[in-house]
Amino acid sequence: LKAILELLKKEELYTKFSKCEFWIPKVQFLGHVIDNQGIHVDLAKIESVKDWASPKSPMEIRQYLGLAGYYRRFIEGFSKIAKPMTKPTQKKVKFEWGDKQEAAFQLLKQKLCSAPILALPEGSKDFIVYCDTSNKGLGAVLMKKEKERTRNTIKSSGLGNDHWLGSS
């Protein structure tokens, strides 16, 4: 706390202490809950996903994918799962909601409602890096090894010079 206050003073940044909270066990921030275990989806936001009815129009699909996409870092293979739902949103494509779209919709709902905890990387011990490459791209996952289980911390993937970092 002292180091942070000194940094604020050094950079001539000011805060109103009546609006500050210290030593709280968890924080809600931009639709996420952060605590000592890691980063979780905000269950209040996910409640609306549980009750979401099957989309009846391209606009409703876009709305659903917008919310679900915000939490894509919690869902392994999000793009592959959501792919059947994206075709009916394209212009000049007749809207059809079939079994493939419904299955993808329900799978995304299920995965969002049971999203894993993303571990916060700490220390320099007990990390495992899994990598995979092909002539079209590369991928890597940084895993934190714990006594009972291994938790994803950072996932990286890319094609050529374009790449992204996210958690999974």
OpenMM code with the backbone's topology and positions (N, CA, C; nanometers):
from openmm import Vec3, app, unit

residues = "LEU LYS ALA ILE LEU GLU LEU LEU LYS LYS GLU GLU LEU TYR THR LYS PHE SER LYS CYS GLU PHE TRP ILE PRO LYS VAL GLN PHE LEU GLY HIS VAL ILE ASP ASN GLN GLY ILE HIS VAL ASP LEU ALA LYS ILE GLU SER VAL LYS ASP TRP ALA SER PRO LYS SER PRO MET GLU ILE ARG GLN TYR LEU GLY LEU ALA GLY TYR TYR ARG ARG PHE ILE GLU GLY PHE SER LYS ILE ALA LYS PRO MET THR LYS PRO THR GLN LYS LYS VAL LYS PHE GLU TRP GLY ASP LYS GLN GLU ALA ALA PHE GLN LEU LEU LYS GLN LYS LEU CYS SER ALA PRO ILE LEU ALA LEU PRO GLU GLY SER LYS ASP PHE ILE VAL TYR CYS ASP THR SER ASN LYS GLY LEU GLY ALA VAL LEU MET LYS LYS GLU LYS GLU ARG THR ARG ASN THR ILE LYS SER SER GLY LEU GLY ASN ASP HIS TRP LEU GLY SER SER".split()
positions = [
    Vec3(0.0834, -0.1190, 0.0000),
    Vec3(0.0000, 0.0000, 0.0000),
    Vec3(0.0877, 0.1252, 0.0000),
    Vec3(0.1928, 0.1203, 0.0809),
    Vec3(0.2828, 0.2352, 0.0886),
    Vec3(0.3472, 0.2624, -0.0471),
    Vec3(0.3894, 0.1569, -0.1162),
    Vec3(0.4532, 0.1721, -0.2473),
    Vec3(0.3564, 0.2344, -0.3479),
    Vec3(0.2323, 0.1931, -0.3439),
    Vec3(0.1326, 0.2488, -0.4364),
    Vec3(0.1077, 0.3956, -0.4060),
    Vec3(0.0950, 0.4293, -0.2793),
    Vec3(0.0733, 0.5696, -0.2426),
    Vec3(0.1928, 0.6560, -0.2821),
    Vec3(0.3133, 0.6034, -0.2658),
    Vec3(0.4328, 0.6779, -0.3071),
    Vec3(0.4360, 0.6974, -0.4582),
    Vec3(0.3964, 0.5943, -0.5328),
    Vec3(0.3919, 0.6044, -0.6784),
    Vec3(0.2886, 0.7088, -0.7216),
    Vec3(0.1732, 0.7091, -0.6597),
    Vec3(0.0716, 0.8103, -0.6916),
    Vec3(0.1259, 0.9509, -0.6663),
    Vec3(0.1925, 0.9679, -0.5541),
    Vec3(0.2487, 1.0989, -0.5202),
    Vec3(0.3557, 1.1400, -0.6212),
    Vec3(0.4431, 1.0457, -0.6562),
    Vec3(0.5515, 1.0736, -0.7504),
    Vec3(0.4963, 1.1180, -0.8860),
    Vec3(0.3906, 1.0518, -0.9317),
    Vec3(0.3312, 1.0824, -1.0623),
    Vec3(0.2282, 1.1949, -1.0552),
    Vec3(0.2159, 1.2546, -0.9372),
    Vec3(0.1209, 1.3639, -0.9136),
    Vec3(-0.0225, 1.3237, -0.9485),
    Vec3(-0.0576, 1.2035, -0.9061),
    Vec3(-0.1940, 1.1537, -0.9207),
    Vec3(-0.2592, 1.1563, -0.7834),
    Vec3(-0.3870, 1.1860, -0.7806),
    Vec3(-0.4557, 1.2014, -0.6532),
    Vec3(-0.5779, 1.1112, -0.6477),
    Vec3(-0.6113, 1.0709, -0.5275),
    Vec3(-0.7281, 0.9866, -0.5076),
    Vec3(-0.8071, 1.0366, -0.3879),
    Vec3(-0.9343, 1.0073, -0.3892),
    Vec3(-1.0209, 1.0442, -0.2781),
    Vec3(-1.0368, 0.9192, -0.1911),
    Vec3(-0.9794, 0.9219, -0.0727),
    Vec3(-0.9771, 0.8023, 0.0105),
    Vec3(-1.1159, 0.7546, 0.0501),
    Vec3(-1.2135, 0.8436, 0.0524),
    Vec3(-1.3496, 0.7999, 0.0865),
    Vec3(-1.4078, 0.7097, -0.0226),
    Vec3(-1.3473, 0.7127, -0.1419),
    Vec3(-1.3941, 0.6279, -0.2517),
    Vec3(-1.3055, 0.5049, -0.2710),
    Vec3(-1.2082, 0.4858, -0.1842),
    Vec3(-1.1162, 0.3727, -0.1948),
    Vec3(-1.1573, 0.2614, -0.0988),
    Vec3(-1.1285, 0.1390, -0.1388),
    Vec3(-1.1506, 0.0234, -0.0524),
    Vec3(-1.0192, -0.0527, -0.0436),
    Vec3(-0.9843, -0.0955, 0.0765),
    Vec3(-0.8597, -0.1672, 0.0975),
    Vec3(-0.8870, -0.3026, 0.1613),
    Vec3(-0.8028, -0.3985, 0.1297),
    Vec3(-0.8059, -0.5321, 0.1884),
    Vec3(-0.9426, -0.5996, 0.1729),
    Vec3(-0.9984, -0.5881, 0.0561),
    Vec3(-1.1246, -0.6567, 0.0296),
    Vec3(-1.0937, -0.7913, -0.0363),
    Vec3(-1.1727, -0.8947, -0.0074),
    Vec3(-1.1399, -1.0284, -0.0580),
    Vec3(-1.1640, -1.0484, -0.2074),
    Vec3(-1.2558, -0.9705, -0.2663),
    Vec3(-1.2786, -0.9835, -0.4103),
    Vec3(-1.3264, -0.8508, -0.4677),
    Vec3(-1.3022, -0.8362, -0.5993),
    Vec3(-1.3363, -0.7124, -0.6693),
    Vec3(-1.4148, -0.7479, -0.7950),
    Vec3(-1.5225, -0.6739, -0.8214),
    Vec3(-1.5943, -0.6877, -0.9476),
    Vec3(-1.5420, -0.5788, -1.0397),
    Vec3(-1.4979, -0.6203, -1.1601),
    Vec3(-1.4373, -0.5257, -1.2525),
    Vec3(-1.4710, -0.5648, -1.3952),
    Vec3(-1.5410, -0.4775, -1.4658),
    Vec3(-1.5744, -0.4965, -1.6070),
    Vec3(-1.6314, -0.6356, -1.6371),
    Vec3(-1.7288, -0.6785, -1.5580),
    Vec3(-1.7943, -0.8059, -1.5831),
    Vec3(-1.7175, -0.9274, -1.5355),
    Vec3(-1.6120, -0.9058, -1.4596),
    Vec3(-1.5318, -1.0155, -1.4059),
    Vec3(-1.5242, -1.0008, -1.2541),
    Vec3(-1.5017, -1.1103, -1.1859),
    Vec3(-1.4781, -1.1094, -1.0421),
    Vec3(-1.3358, -1.1587, -1.0214),
    Vec3(-1.2567, -1.0800, -0.9508),
    Vec3(-1.1163, -1.1134, -0.9269),
    Vec3(-1.0994, -1.1360, -0.7774),
    Vec3(-1.0456, -1.2531, -0.7417),
    Vec3(-1.0196, -1.2833, -0.6015),
    Vec3(-0.8873, -1.3581, -0.5896),
    Vec3(-0.8612, -1.4147, -0.4722),
    Vec3(-0.7320, -1.4809, -0.4524),
    Vec3(-0.7166, -1.6090, -0.5337),
    Vec3(-0.8252, -1.6643, -0.5874),
    Vec3(-0.8161, -1.7846, -0.6703),
    Vec3(-0.7868, -1.7519, -0.8156),
    Vec3(-0.8301, -1.6356, -0.8625),
    Vec3(-0.8095, -1.5982, -1.0020),
    Vec3(-0.9206, -1.5094, -1.0533),
    Vec3(-0.9490, -1.5206, -1.1825),
    Vec3(-1.0498, -1.4378, -1.2484),
    Vec3(-1.1682, -1.5264, -1.2845),
    Vec3(-1.2881, -1.4831, -1.2451),
    Vec3(-1.4115, -1.5573, -1.2713),
    Vec3(-1.5035, -1.4708, -1.3561),
    Vec3(-1.5991, -1.5356, -1.4232),
    Vec3(-1.7054, -1.4583, -1.4875),
    Vec3(-1.7947, -1.4040, -1.3767),
    Vec3(-1.8571, -1.2900, -1.4001),
    Vec3(-1.9498, -1.2311, -1.3038),
    Vec3(-2.0823, -1.3063, -1.3144),
    Vec3(-2.1193, -1.3782, -1.2103),
    Vec3(-2.2397, -1.4611, -1.2141),
    Vec3(-2.3657, -1.3797, -1.2399),
    Vec3(-2.3668, -1.2537, -1.1987),
    Vec3(-2.4834, -1.1685, -1.2257),
    Vec3(-2.5025, -1.1496, -1.3761),
    Vec3(-2.3934, -1.1391, -1.4500),
    Vec3(-2.4018, -1.1239, -1.5958),
    Vec3(-2.4432, -1.2550, -1.6621),
    Vec3(-2.3984, -1.3658, -1.6067),
    Vec3(-2.4260, -1.4965, -1.6649),
    Vec3(-2.5710, -1.5391, -1.6408),
    Vec3(-2.6357, -1.4841, -1.5384),
    Vec3(-2.7766, -1.5169, -1.5120),
    Vec3(-2.8627, -1.4937, -1.6351),
    Vec3(-2.8369, -1.3853, -1.7071),
    Vec3(-2.9166, -1.3568, -1.8266),
    Vec3(-2.8927, -1.4612, -1.9354),
    Vec3(-2.7749, -1.5223, -1.9367),
    Vec3(-2.7437, -1.6248, -2.0362),
    Vec3(-2.8277, -1.7501, -2.0111),
    Vec3(-2.8440, -1.7876, -1.8844),
    Vec3(-2.9199, -1.9082, -1.8501),
    Vec3(-3.0618, -1.9035, -1.9055),
    Vec3(-3.1235, -1.7857, -1.9003),
    Vec3(-3.2636, -1.7714, -1.9402),
    Vec3(-3.2810, -1.7264, -2.0849),
    Vec3(-3.1722, -1.7111, -2.1587),
    Vec3(-3.1788, -1.6592, -2.2957),
    Vec3(-3.2503, -1.7594, -2.3860),
    Vec3(-3.3557, -1.7150, -2.4519),
    Vec3(-3.4298, -1.8010, -2.5449),
    Vec3(-3.3537, -1.8118, -2.6767),
    Vec3(-3.3810, -1.9177, -2.7504),
    Vec3(-3.3164, -1.9356, -2.8808),
    Vec3(-3.3440, -1.8156, -2.9698),
    Vec3(-3.2410, -1.7641, -3.0378),
    Vec3(-3.2582, -1.6472, -3.1245),
    Vec3(-3.3589, -1.6719, -3.2365),
    Vec3(-3.4337, -1.5681, -3.2690),
    Vec3(-3.5348, -1.5758, -3.3751),
    Vec3(-3.4997, -1.4880, -3.4946),
    Vec3(-3.3863, -1.4183, -3.4873),
    Vec3(-3.3453, -1.3300, -3.5966),
    Vec3(-3.1932, -1.3144, -3.5940),
    Vec3(-3.1362, -1.2676, -3.7048),
    Vec3(-2.9910, -1.2422, -3.7062),
    Vec3(-2.9483, -1.1427, -3.5977),
    Vec3(-3.0324, -1.0416, -3.5722),
    Vec3(-2.9990, -0.9423, -3.4694),
    Vec3(-2.9899, -1.0080, -3.3309),
    Vec3(-3.0805, -1.0989, -3.3005),
    Vec3(-3.0768, -1.1675, -3.1710),
    Vec3(-2.9530, -1.2566, -3.1592),
    Vec3(-2.9114, -1.3167, -3.2700),
    Vec3(-2.7879, -1.3969, -3.2688),
    Vec3(-2.6693, -1.3059, -3.2389),
    Vec3(-2.6639, -1.1914, -3.3051),
    Vec3(-2.5531, -1.0969, -3.2828),
    Vec3(-2.5495, -1.0512, -3.1370),
    Vec3(-2.6664, -1.0243, -3.0799),
    Vec3(-2.6715, -0.9811, -2.9398),
    Vec3(-2.6160, -1.0896, -2.8479),
    Vec3(-2.6587, -1.2121, -2.8721),
    Vec3(-2.6120, -1.3234, -2.7893),
    Vec3(-2.4614, -1.3443, -2.8056),
    Vec3(-2.4146, -1.3445, -2.9295),
    Vec3(-2.2717, -1.3641, -2.9536),
    Vec3(-2.1892, -1.2488, -2.8970),
    Vec3(-2.2476, -1.1295, -2.8916),
    Vec3(-2.1779, -1.0164, -2.8308),
    Vec3(-2.1523, -1.0401, -2.6830),
    Vec3(-2.2561, -1.0850, -2.6122),
    Vec3(-2.2387, -1.1139, -2.4697),
    Vec3(-2.1464, -1.2338, -2.4498),
    Vec3(-2.1726, -1.3411, -2.5218),
    Vec3(-2.0908, -1.4619, -2.5071),
    Vec3(-1.9457, -1.4336, -2.5464),
    Vec3(-1.9256, -1.3548, -2.6511),
    Vec3(-1.7911, -1.3226, -2.6977),
    Vec3(-1.7103, -1.2447, -2.5962),
    Vec3(-1.7778, -1.1675, -2.5118),
    Vec3(-1.7080, -1.0927, -2.4075),
    Vec3(-1.6354, -1.1884, -2.3126),
    Vec3(-1.6915, -1.3070, -2.2955),
    Vec3(-1.6324, -1.4063, -2.2062),
    Vec3(-1.5610, -1.5180, -2.2816),
    Vec3(-1.5252, -1.4948, -2.4064),
    Vec3(-1.4642, -1.5992, -2.4895),
    Vec3(-1.3352, -1.6541, -2.4301),
    Vec3(-1.2643, -1.5765, -2.3536),
    Vec3(-1.1389, -1.6246, -2.2961),
    Vec3(-1.1606, -1.7376, -2.1957),
    Vec3(-1.2852, -1.7533, -2.1484),
    Vec3(-1.3167, -1.8606, -2.0554),
    Vec3(-1.3611, -1.9883, -2.1266),
    Vec3(-1.3824, -1.9808, -2.2579),
    Vec3(-1.4383, -2.0939, -2.3323),
    Vec3(-1.3383, -2.1424, -2.4365),
    Vec3(-1.2856, -2.2603, -2.4132),
    Vec3(-1.1904, -2.3173, -2.5082),
    Vec3(-1.2624, -2.3486, -2.6389),
    Vec3(-1.2040, -2.3072, -2.7500),
    Vec3(-1.2618, -2.3331, -2.8816),
    Vec3(-1.3864, -2.2515, -2.9097),
    Vec3(-1.3958, -2.1323, -2.8527),
    Vec3(-1.5153, -2.0485, -2.8680),
    Vec3(-1.5532, -2.0291, -3.0146),
    Vec3(-1.4577, -1.9928, -3.0970),
    Vec3(-1.4871, -1.9646, -3.2383),
    Vec3(-1.5432, -2.0863, -3.3101),
    Vec3(-1.4876, -2.2027, -3.2814),
    Vec3(-1.5367, -2.3253, -3.3455),
    Vec3(-1.6787, -2.3574, -3.3001),
    Vec3(-1.7053, -2.3371, -3.1721),
    Vec3(-1.8396, -2.3644, -3.1202),
    Vec3(-1.9407, -2.2676, -3.1811),
    Vec3(-1.9041, -2.1391, -3.1889),
    Vec3(-1.9971, -2.0353, -3.2353),
    Vec3(-2.0137, -2.0312, -3.3867),
    Vec3(-1.9272, -2.0970, -3.4608),
    Vec3(-1.9288, -2.0870, -3.6075),
    Vec3(-2.0653, -2.1158, -3.6699),
    Vec3(-2.1375, -2.2219, -3.6303),
    Vec3(-2.2684, -2.2454, -3.6927),
    Vec3(-2.3680, -2.1309, -3.6701),
    Vec3(-2.3455, -2.0521, -3.5664),
    Vec3(-2.4369, -1.9415, -3.5363),
    Vec3(-2.4056, -1.8164, -3.6173),
    Vec3(-2.2867, -1.8084, -3.6736),
    Vec3(-2.2489, -1.6857, -3.7445),
    Vec3(-2.3028, -1.6800, -3.8871),
    Vec3(-2.3187, -1.7943, -3.9514),
    Vec3(-2.3655, -1.7943, -4.0908),
    Vec3(-2.5024, -1.7271, -4.1061),
    Vec3(-2.6014, -1.7563, -4.0210),
    Vec3(-2.7321, -1.6904, -4.0366),
    Vec3(-2.7288, -1.5387, -4.0143),
    Vec3(-2.6175, -1.4849, -3.9648),
    Vec3(-2.6096, -1.3401, -3.9433),
    Vec3(-2.5569, -1.2660, -4.0658),
    Vec3(-2.5101, -1.3406, -4.1655),
    Vec3(-2.4524, -1.2778, -4.2843),
    Vec3(-2.5613, -1.2191, -4.3739),
    Vec3(-2.5263, -1.1091, -4.4392),
    Vec3(-2.6192, -1.0481, -4.5343),
    Vec3(-2.6407, -1.1428, -4.6512),
    Vec3(-2.7557, -1.1347, -4.7108),
    Vec3(-2.7944, -1.2152, -4.8272),
    Vec3(-2.8001, -1.3649, -4.7964),
    Vec3(-2.8036, -1.4008, -4.6687),
    Vec3(-2.8212, -1.5400, -4.6286),
    Vec3(-2.9546, -1.5481, -4.5566),
    Vec3(-3.0412, -1.6377, -4.6034),
    Vec3(-3.1729, -1.6532, -4.5432),
    Vec3(-3.1566, -1.7046, -4.4002),
    Vec3(-3.2307, -1.6449, -4.3081),
    Vec3(-3.2214, -1.6863, -4.1684),
    Vec3(-3.2844, -1.8241, -4.1512),
    Vec3(-3.2041, -1.9170, -4.1045),
    Vec3(-3.2522, -2.0506, -4.0717),
    Vec3(-3.1873, -2.0929, -3.9408),
    Vec3(-3.2703, -2.1325, -3.8463),
    Vec3(-3.2210, -2.1788, -3.7171),
    Vec3(-3.2471, -2.3287, -3.7098),
    Vec3(-3.1407, -2.4065, -3.7290),
    Vec3(-3.1547, -2.5518, -3.7322),
    Vec3(-3.0913, -2.6191, -3.6116),
    Vec3(-3.0754, -2.7496, -3.6231),
    Vec3(-3.0190, -2.8291, -3.5135),
    Vec3(-2.8747, -2.7909, -3.4816),
    Vec3(-2.7943, -2.7615, -3.5850),
    Vec3(-2.6538, -2.7241, -3.5617),
    Vec3(-2.6447, -2.5936, -3.4835),
    Vec3(-2.7272, -2.4960, -3.5220),
    Vec3(-2.7263, -2.3668, -3.4542),
    Vec3(-2.7748, -2.3825, -3.3095),
    Vec3(-2.8803, -2.4605, -3.2910),
    Vec3(-2.9341, -2.4807, -3.1558),
    Vec3(-2.8329, -2.5530, -3.0672),
    Vec3(-2.7644, -2.6522, -3.1231),
    Vec3(-2.6630, -2.7252, -3.0459),
    Vec3(-2.5491, -2.6319, -3.0043),
    Vec3(-2.5046, -2.5463, -3.0967),
    Vec3(-2.3978, -2.4504, -3.0655),
    Vec3(-2.4448, -2.3518, -2.9590),
    Vec3(-2.5675, -2.3040, -2.9728),
    Vec3(-2.6265, -2.2098, -2.8775),
    Vec3(-2.6307, -2.2714, -2.7371),
    Vec3(-2.6795, -2.3934, -2.7269),
    Vec3(-2.6908, -2.4597, -2.5968),
    Vec3(-2.5532, -2.4915, -2.5380),
    Vec3(-2.4581, -2.5308, -2.6228),
    Vec3(-2.3231, -2.5605, -2.5744),
    Vec3(-2.2559, -2.4345, -2.5201),
    Vec3(-2.2719, -2.3223, -2.5903),
    Vec3(-2.2156, -2.1965, -2.5396),
    Vec3(-2.2792, -2.1590, -2.4061),
    Vec3(-2.4105, -2.1740, -2.3947),
    Vec3(-2.4788, -2.1452, -2.2677),
    Vec3(-2.4212, -2.2310, -2.1554),
    Vec3(-2.4073, -2.3602, -2.1842),
    Vec3(-2.3574, -2.4529, -2.0828),
    Vec3(-2.2144, -2.4173, -2.0417),
    Vec3(-2.1298, -2.3860, -2.1386),
    Vec3(-1.9904, -2.3537, -2.1083),
    Vec3(-1.9784, -2.2202, -2.0344),
    Vec3(-2.0624, -2.1238, -2.0691),
    Vec3(-2.0597, -1.9960, -1.9980),
    Vec3(-2.1028, -2.0124, -1.8528),
    Vec3(-2.2021, -2.0961, -1.8300),
    Vec3(-2.2537, -2.1149, -1.6946),
    Vec3(-2.1621, -2.2009, -1.6084),
    Vec3(-2.0658, -2.2679, -1.6687),
    Vec3(-1.9711, -2.3488, -1.5918),
    Vec3(-1.8279, -2.3097, -1.6275),
    Vec3(-1.8063, -2.1810, -1.6495),
    Vec3(-1.6750, -2.1312, -1.6920),
    Vec3(-1.5696, -2.1566, -1.5845),
    Vec3(-1.4467, -2.1878, -1.6262),
    Vec3(-1.3395, -2.2138, -1.5301),
    Vec3(-1.2878, -2.0847, -1.4676),
    Vec3(-1.2065, -2.1011, -1.3663),
    Vec3(-1.1369, -1.9883, -1.3048),
    Vec3(-1.0051, -1.9716, -1.3788),
    Vec3(-0.9744, -1.8496, -1.4207),
    Vec3(-0.8453, -1.8233, -1.4845),
    Vec3(-0.7457, -1.7874, -1.3754),
    Vec3(-0.6383, -1.8624, -1.3677),
    Vec3(-0.5387, -1.8402, -1.2640),
    Vec3(-0.4554, -1.7172, -1.2955),
    Vec3(-0.4200, -1.6447, -1.1923),
    Vec3(-0.3305, -1.5307, -1.2074),
    Vec3(-0.1875, -1.5823, -1.1956),
    Vec3(-0.1014, -1.5564, -1.2956),
    Vec3(0.0364, -1.6057, -1.2864),
    Vec3(0.1098, -1.5392, -1.1710),
    Vec3(0.1812, -1.6177, -1.0950),
    Vec3(0.2613, -1.5618, -0.9872),
    Vec3(0.3847, -1.6483, -0.9678),
    Vec3(0.4918, -1.5856, -0.9270),
    Vec3(0.6155, -1.6589, -0.9067),
    Vec3(0.6752, -1.7066, -1.0378),
    Vec3(0.7824, -1.7821, -1.0282),
    Vec3(0.8481, -1.8306, -1.1495),
    Vec3(0.8630, -1.9823, -1.1500),
    Vec3(0.8077, -2.0493, -1.0507),
    Vec3(0.8214, -2.1946, -1.0429),
    Vec3(0.6937, -2.2637, -1.0877),
    Vec3(0.7094, -2.3884, -1.1264),
    Vec3(0.5971, -2.4762, -1.1583),
    Vec3(0.5102, -2.4285, -1.2740),
    Vec3(0.5705, -2.3718, -1.3765),
    Vec3(0.4973, -2.3381, -1.4979),
    Vec3(0.5289, -2.4426, -1.6044),
    Vec3(0.4298, -2.4743, -1.6853),
    Vec3(0.4473, -2.5674, -1.7961),
    Vec3(0.4022, -2.4951, -1.9222),
    Vec3(0.4797, -2.5056, -2.0292),
    Vec3(0.4408, -2.4454, -2.1563),
    Vec3(0.4114, -2.5579, -2.2548),
    Vec3(0.2896, -2.5583, -2.3079),
    Vec3(0.2516, -2.6528, -2.4127),
    Vec3(0.2505, -2.5764, -2.5441),
    Vec3(0.3168, -2.6289, -2.6470),
    Vec3(0.3230, -2.5611, -2.7766),
    Vec3(0.2823, -2.6568, -2.8878),
    Vec3(0.2349, -2.5980, -2.9952),
    Vec3(0.2008, -2.6751, -3.1142),
    Vec3(0.2198, -2.5829, -3.2336),
    Vec3(0.2775, -2.6349, -3.3400),
    Vec3(0.2973, -2.5539, -3.4598),
    Vec3(0.2607, -2.6339, -3.5832),
    Vec3(0.2315, -2.5630, -3.6879),
    Vec3(0.2097, -2.6239, -3.8192),
    Vec3(0.2585, -2.5235, -3.9220),
    Vec3(0.2460, -2.5569, -4.0501),
    Vec3(0.2900, -2.4611, -4.1516),
    Vec3(0.1929, -2.3440, -4.1629),
    Vec3(0.0774, -2.3516, -4.0966),
    Vec3(-0.0206, -2.2428, -4.1031),
    Vec3(-0.0262, -2.1576, -3.9772),
    Vec3(0.0279, -2.2031, -3.8670),
    Vec3(0.0171, -2.1242, -3.7446),
    Vec3(0.0895, -2.1877, -3.6283),
    Vec3(0.0728, -2.1255, -3.5126),
    Vec3(0.1356, -2.1741, -3.3921),
    Vec3(0.0439, -2.1465, -3.2743),
    Vec3(0.0658, -2.2201, -3.1683),
    Vec3(-0.0137, -2.2001, -3.0481),
    Vec3(0.0675, -2.2376, -2.9261),
    Vec3(0.0399, -2.1721, -2.8154),
    Vec3(0.1081, -2.2031, -2.6904),
    Vec3(0.0143, -2.1736, -2.5746),
    Vec3(0.0252, -2.2548, -2.4710),
    Vec3(-0.0532, -2.2339, -2.3499),
    Vec3(0.0427, -2.2389, -2.2325),
    Vec3(0.0384, -2.1372, -2.1484),
    Vec3(0.1173, -2.1340, -2.0258),
    Vec3(0.0281, -2.1868, -1.9141),
    Vec3(0.0723, -2.2949, -1.8501),
    Vec3(-0.0068, -2.3579, -1.7449),
    Vec3(0.0663, -2.3452, -1.6120),
    Vec3(-0.0093, -2.3212, -1.5077),
    Vec3(0.0454, -2.3152, -1.3724),
    Vec3(0.0161, -2.4483, -1.3052),
    Vec3(0.1207, -2.5188, -1.2649),
    Vec3(0.1020, -2.6489, -1.2011),
    Vec3(0.0783, -2.6283, -1.0518),
    Vec3(-0.0296, -2.6865, -1.0040),
    Vec3(-0.0613, -2.6822, -0.8616),
    Vec3(-0.0559, -2.8237, -0.8071),
    Vec3(-0.0686, -2.8381, -0.6795),
    Vec3(-0.0592, -2.9706, -0.6182),
    Vec3(-0.1637, -3.0660, -0.6734),
    Vec3(-0.2881, -3.0193, -0.6864),
    Vec3(-0.3960, -3.1084, -0.7271),
    Vec3(-0.4292, -3.1014, -0.8751),
    Vec3(-0.3998, -2.9900, -0.9404),
    Vec3(-0.4434, -2.9755, -1.0794),
    Vec3(-0.3550, -2.8754, -1.1524),
    Vec3(-0.3733, -2.8698, -1.2827),
    Vec3(-0.3039, -2.7731, -1.3666),
    Vec3(-0.4069, -2.6730, -1.4151),
    Vec3(-0.3775, -2.5432, -1.4075),
    Vec3(-0.4723, -2.4400, -1.4479),
    Vec3(-0.4151, -2.3572, -1.5613),
    Vec3(-0.4999, -2.3277, -1.6610),
    Vec3(-0.4577, -2.2413, -1.7713),
    Vec3(-0.4352, -2.1013, -1.7176),
    Vec3(-0.3314, -2.0366, -1.7639),
    Vec3(-0.3128, -1.8966, -1.7305),
    Vec3(-0.3132, -1.8109, -1.8556),
    Vec3(-0.2289, -1.8399, -1.9512),
    Vec3(-0.2223, -1.7566, -2.0718),
    Vec3(-0.2178, -1.8463, -2.1943),
    Vec3(-0.2915, -1.8066, -2.2947),
    Vec3(-0.2928, -1.8808, -2.4208),
    Vec3(-0.2477, -1.7853, -2.5301),
    Vec3(-0.1636, -1.8322, -2.6191),
    Vec3(-0.1188, -1.7506, -2.7310),
    Vec3(-0.1353, -1.8310, -2.8583),
    Vec3(-0.1737, -1.7633, -2.9639),
    Vec3(-0.1930, -1.8315, -3.0909),
    Vec3(-0.1634, -1.7327, -3.2010),
    Vec3(-0.1220, -1.7820, -3.3148),
    Vec3(-0.0966, -1.6862, -3.4209),
    Vec3(-0.0719, -1.7494, -3.5553),
    Vec3(-0.0816, -1.6672, -3.6553),
    Vec3(-0.0495, -1.7032, -3.7928),
    Vec3(0.0504, -1.5999, -3.8412),
    Vec3(0.1695, -1.6434, -3.8754),
    Vec3(0.2703, -1.5489, -3.9218),
    Vec3(0.3022, -1.4461, -3.8148),
    Vec3(0.2989, -1.3168, -3.8520),
    Vec3(0.3309, -1.2099, -3.7589),
    Vec3(0.2116, -1.1654, -3.6757),
    Vec3(0.0906, -1.2050, -3.7155),
    Vec3(-0.0277, -1.1660, -3.6397),
    Vec3(-0.0490, -1.2663, -3.5271),
    Vec3(-0.0641, -1.2182, -3.4053),
    Vec3(-0.0907, -1.3083, -3.2946),
    Vec3(-0.1725, -1.2362, -3.1892),
    Vec3(-0.2276, -1.3140, -3.0991),
    Vec3(-0.3052, -1.2563, -2.9908),
    Vec3(-0.2686, -1.3264, -2.8622),
    Vec3(-0.2901, -1.2575, -2.7544),
    Vec3(-0.2711, -1.3155, -2.6221),
    Vec3(-0.4026, -1.3047, -2.5491),
    Vec3(-0.4388, -1.4074, -2.4815),
    Vec3(-0.5594, -1.4063, -2.4008),
    Vec3(-0.5473, -1.5162, -2.2991),
    Vec3(-0.6416, -1.5238, -2.2108),
    Vec3(-0.6407, -1.6301, -2.1117),
    Vec3(-0.7435, -1.7323, -2.1486),
    Vec3(-0.7183, -1.8517, -2.1097),
    Vec3(-0.8135, -1.9587, -2.1368),
    Vec3(-0.8132, -2.0562, -2.0226),
] * unit.nanometer
topology = app.Topology()
chain = topology.addChain("A")
for resn in residues:
    res = topology.addResidue(resn, chain)
    for name in ("N", "CA", "C"):
        topology.addAtom(name, app.Element.getBySymbol(name[0]), res)
